[in-house]
Amino acid sequence: MVKKLKVGIIGGGEGAFIGAVHYRAAMLDGYYELVCGAFSSDPEKSKRSAPFYHVEAHRAYGSWQEMFEKEKAKPAGEGMEVVMITTPNHLHFPQAMMALDMGFHVICDKPVTISEKEALELEKKVAETGLVFALTHTYTGYPMVMEARQIVASGKLGRIRKVVVEYPQGWLSTPIEQTGQKQASWRANPKFNGPGGCMGDIGVHAENLAEYISGLQIDELCADITSFVEGRQLDDDASVLLRFKGGAKGVLHASQVSAGEENDINIRVYGEKGGLEWHQAEPNTLLLKWLDQPVQILRAGGNYPNLSEKTLWNTRTPGGHPEGYIEAFANLYRNAAYQINHFKDKSNPKPDHILYPTITDGVRGMRFIEKVIESAHSDQKWTKF
Ligand SMILES: NC(=O)c1ccc[n+]([C@@H]2O[C@H](COP(=O)([O-])OP(=O)(O)OC[C@H]3O[C@@H](n4cnc5c(N)ncnc54)[C@H](O)[C@@H]3O)[C@@H](O)[C@H]2O)c1
């Protein structure tokens, strides 16, 4: 049996959003045990958060630097080996750099940093250290997203012509950052969030999903961004036209002022012979569309031979028993654990079943955010990626 990886978390303290999601996802398959945390920038809050995570009080640290140092100093086999970074965006870079320098593997939330310059520096550090760096672009962890990627790669849809990706949310339709709402407050401040508001928060997920499923790389883009809510410093809505290498075209729409929308990320990809469609709100279903046949409905866990081995490997329940957001996160965690453990667990089928976004996705994501802003502010509009 492969030993559990000892993991620590930064962020996720009282009132936080995504830290607890990372925790639940990491625990799902039993490959990790949470041994320590720097749960908050407030040392008292960090201590108070420990029981929720079943972490011993003395391993709830007052700062992430203290956590790195004290865990590193523990006898071999006792200290943290992997760190999960679930803090606001401006902290990802210093935390990931120090973690890698000290020999810890990193599982980091997006956007990877607050500039492409930082992302490139981090990419160099990952290469130098040879440690695992996984980036939680959650949507790539869904089984039917993996299936969509493989269908495109198989050529069944023919040459890809068009990619339409949307990520509408409505929660920033009013200036809630001015009321002190925790998640909105730092996201509305470029110092903590980085330069792209809606683009940095959710546009970057849409960009990643479009490139992941289509297997194509954005080559040029033309963007229109807006801050609809009065007094807001960063964009809360964007429409982006895309040109991919090889000639395919695309449309990316992301908005946090689409009143009433939840997290309706969805994508359609069309080739010469057919198309596909996936919605997060119905994540276990993938629609395939053909020129000469009725629409085909593929379901995660389906008891038929259409689904690929990779998709089945990343599916936990039989068809009809819903899987969702936590499981998609958990797939990324489990796949990163296999990589960290050098595939020692023999229950693992094949290394190429192991998919998770890396620092390369992070660099492209930061470039995307910066290029969207550049295009939106330029008269020329079309901007080389
Ligand atoms: N992958 C996804 O689907 C997804 C979803 C939501 C958020 N995110 C990303 O996750 C990150 C966090 O977002 P959130 O919505 O959970 O924010 P949040 O404000 O709810 O939580 C941030 C946490 O970080 C802690 N923190 C801040 N400074 C710290 C410090 N110096 N030391 C230790 N802890 C510190 C805060 O106390 C809080 O616990 C962001 O980068 C965001 O883009 C990703």
The ligand as a Tripos MOL2 file, in Angstrom:
@<TRIPOS>MOLECULE
LIG
   44    48     1     0     0
SMALL
NO_CHARGES

@<TRIPOS>ATOM
      1 N1        -10.8500   26.4550   -9.0150 N.am      1 LIG1
      2 C1        -11.9650   27.0330   -8.6920 C.2       1 LIG1
      3 O1        -13.0310   26.5740   -9.1080 O.2       1 LIG1
      4 C2        -11.9680   28.2070   -7.7590 C.ar      1 LIG1
      5 C3        -13.1520   28.6330   -7.1710 C.ar      1 LIG1
      6 C4        -13.0870   29.7030   -6.2640 C.ar      1 LIG1
      7 C5        -11.8820   30.3300   -5.9920 C.ar      1 LIG1
      8 N2        -10.7610   29.9250   -6.6250 N.ar      1 LIG1
      9 C6         -9.4620   30.5700   -6.3270 C.3       1 LIG1
     10 O2         -9.1290   30.2390   -4.9840 O.3       1 LIG1
     11 C7         -8.4300   31.3000   -4.3560 C.3       1 LIG1
     12 C8         -9.1660   31.6860   -3.0750 C.3       1 LIG1
     13 O3        -10.4830   32.1220   -3.3710 O.3       1 LIG1
     14 P1        -11.6440   32.1120   -2.2800 P.3       1 LIG1
     15 O4        -12.8740   32.5090   -2.9800 O.co2     1 LIG1
     16 O5        -11.6330   30.8500   -1.5180 O.co2     1 LIG1
     17 O6        -11.1660   33.3060   -1.3380 O.3       1 LIG1
     18 P2        -11.5470   33.5190    0.1870 P.3       1 LIG1
     19 O7        -11.3670   34.9700    0.4670 O.co2     1 LIG1
     20 O8        -12.8650   32.8900    0.4880 O.co2     1 LIG1
     21 O9        -10.4600   32.6780    0.9840 O.3       1 LIG1
     22 C9         -9.1060   33.0440    1.0180 C.3       1 LIG1
     23 C10        -8.4720   32.4500    2.2590 C.3       1 LIG1
     24 O10        -7.0930   32.7940    2.2870 O.3       1 LIG1
     25 C11        -6.7690   33.2280    3.5920 C.3       1 LIG1
     26 N3         -5.5750   34.0890    3.5820 N.ar      1 LIG1
     27 C12        -5.4240   35.3350    3.1020 C.ar      1 LIG1
     28 N4         -4.1740   35.7580    3.3220 N.ar      1 LIG1
     29 C13        -3.5180   34.7500    3.9590 C.ar      1 LIG1
     30 C14        -2.2130   34.5820    4.4760 C.ar      1 LIG1
     31 N5         -1.2960   35.5560    4.3710 N.pl3     1 LIG1
     32 N6         -1.9100   33.4220    5.0810 N.ar      1 LIG1
     33 C15        -2.8110   32.4330    5.2080 C.ar      1 LIG1
     34 N7         -4.0850   32.5330    4.7380 N.ar      1 LIG1
     35 C16        -4.4280   33.6780    4.1200 C.ar      1 LIG1
     36 C17        -8.0100   33.9710    4.0530 C.3       1 LIG1
     37 O11        -8.0260   34.1350    5.4600 O.3       1 LIG1
     38 C18        -9.0650   32.9820    3.5740 C.3       1 LIG1
     39 O12        -9.1370   31.9010    4.4870 O.3       1 LIG1
     40 C19        -8.3580   32.4060   -5.3970 C.3       1 LIG1
     41 O13        -7.1130   32.3730   -6.0370 O.3       1 LIG1
     42 C20        -9.4720   32.0840   -6.3680 C.3       1 LIG1
     43 O14        -9.2220   32.5410   -7.6870 O.3       1 LIG1
     44 C21       -10.7940   28.8760   -7.4770 C.ar      1 LIG1
@<TRIPOS>BOND
     1     1     2 1
     2     2     3 2
     3     2     4 1
     4     4     5 ar
     5     4    44 ar
     6     5     6 ar
     7     6     7 ar
     8     7     8 ar
     9     8     9 1
    10     8    44 ar
    11     9    10 1
    12     9    42 1
    13    10    11 1
    14    11    12 1
    15    11    40 1
    16    12    13 1
    17    13    14 1
    18    14    15 2
    19    14    16 1
    20    14    17 1
    21    17    18 1
    22    18    19 2
    23    18    20 1
    24    18    21 1
    25    21    22 1
    26    22    23 1
    27    23    24 1
    28    23    38 1
    29    24    25 1
    30    25    26 1
    31    25    36 1
    32    26    27 ar
    33    26    35 ar
    34    27    28 ar
    35    28    29 ar
    36    29    30 ar
    37    29    35 ar
    38    30    31 1
    39    30    32 ar
    40    32    33 ar
    41    33    34 ar
    42    34    35 ar
    43    36    37 1
    44    36    38 1
    45    38    39 1
    46    40    41 1
    47    40    42 1
    48    42    43 1
@<TRIPOS>SUBSTRUCTURE
     1 LIG1         1 GROUP 0 **** ****
